Amino acid sequence: MSAHPLPSHESASDTHHAHSHGHGAGHGSLKSYLIGFVLSAILTAIPFWLVMDGVLDSKLATAVLVMGIGAVQIVVHMVYFLHMNPRSEGGWTLMALIFTLVIVGIALAGSLWVMHHLNTNMMPMTQDMMKNMP
């Protein structure tokens, strides 16, 4: 016999509102979803504006800023839409956040490394190289 018997007639509303079982999992409110949406829209528009209008003279600074904003946007999504905080699920969601940030950092650094080396090793052509093209 289980320690917590289930009632034979449990409504869907009761089930939904009681499913956290004391883990402290956060549930989003309309306000938190709207805040997340507005932040996501802003964090999407800023890099678009930076790149399309060429706001910064340095391409490296633009790339670093766009990547930083992308990392911030991932955290915004995890906090406002996935409801991650240090209290929920005994701190495991915070561990998931840290793991995600590490993986995103590796992916961004690897992507920049690959793009840099492709640009350095494959893109530049001198006039002499062009003369030898078929």
N, C-alpha and C positions, 0 to 999 in steps of 0.2 A: 504494500500500500504506500502511495507517495505521501510526502510530507505536506504537499499543497494540493489537495484535490480540486479539480476544476468543477465549477458549477455546471449543472446540466443545461441551464438556459441563460447563457451569457450573451448580452447584446453586442453588436458590432461597435457601438459607441463606447461601452464599458471596456471592451477588449482593447480598443485603440488607445484610450486614455490611461490604461493601466499596464501597458506592455513594457515599460522601462524597468520594472521590478527592482527599483532602488539603485540602479546603476548611475543615476544622475545624468542620463542622456538628455541633451537639449532638444527642444522642439522649436521649430521656427514659428515666428509670428508674422503677420502681414508686414509689420514694420521692419523686421529683420530681413525679410525677402526683398522688400522695396529698397532698403539700404544696400543690400548686396547687388541688386540689379543696377542701381544708379552708379555705384562704384565700378561695377564691371563695364558699364557703358563708357564711363569717363576713362577708365584704364585701357579701353580699346581705342577710343578716339585720340588720345594723346599720342601714342606711337604712330598712328596713321597720319596725324598732322605733322609730326616731326619728320617723317620720311617723305611725305608728298610735297611739303613746302620747303624742304631742305633747310630747316630752321638752324641747325648747327652746321658749322663749317667742316668739322671733323667727322668723317664717316665712322671712325672708331668710337668717338664719344656718342654718336647716335646709336650705334649698335649696342654699346654697353647700357645706355639709358633704356632702349627698347627691351633688352633682356631683363634689366632690373624691374621694369614695369610689368613685364610678363610674369616674373617670379612673385611680385606683389599680387597680381591678379589671381594666381593659383592659390595663394594664401587666403585671399578674399573669398574665393569659391569654396575653399575647404571650411572656412569659419562660418560664412553666412548661409551656404546651401547644404553642406554636409554636417554642420553644427558641431565642429570639432572644438573642444576646449580641454583644459587640463583636468577637469573634474569628471567628464563623462567616461564611462566604461573603465573606471579605475586608472585613468591616465593613459590607456592604450591608444586613444585617438591622438593624443599629443605625440606619442611615439610614431604613429602613422604619419603625422604631419612632418616630423623631423626626417623620417625615412623618405617621404615624398620630396622634401627640399633637397636632400642629398642626391636622389636620383635625377631630379630636374637640373641640379648644378652640373652633374656629370654629363647629362645629355646636352645641355647648352654649351659647356666647354668643349665637348667632343664635336659638336656641330660647327662651332667656330673654328676649331682646329682643322677640320676637314675642308671647310670653305676657304680658309686662308691658304692651305696647301694646294687646293685646286686652282685658286687664283694665281698663286705664285708660280706653280709648275706647269700650268696648261694654258693660261690666258695670254701672257705677254708674247708678242711677236715683233721682231725687228724687220726692217726692210729686206735684209739678207734672207731671213727665213721665208718671207713672202715670195721672193724670187724663186726659191726652190720648191714651192708648192706645185703639185700637178695641175 
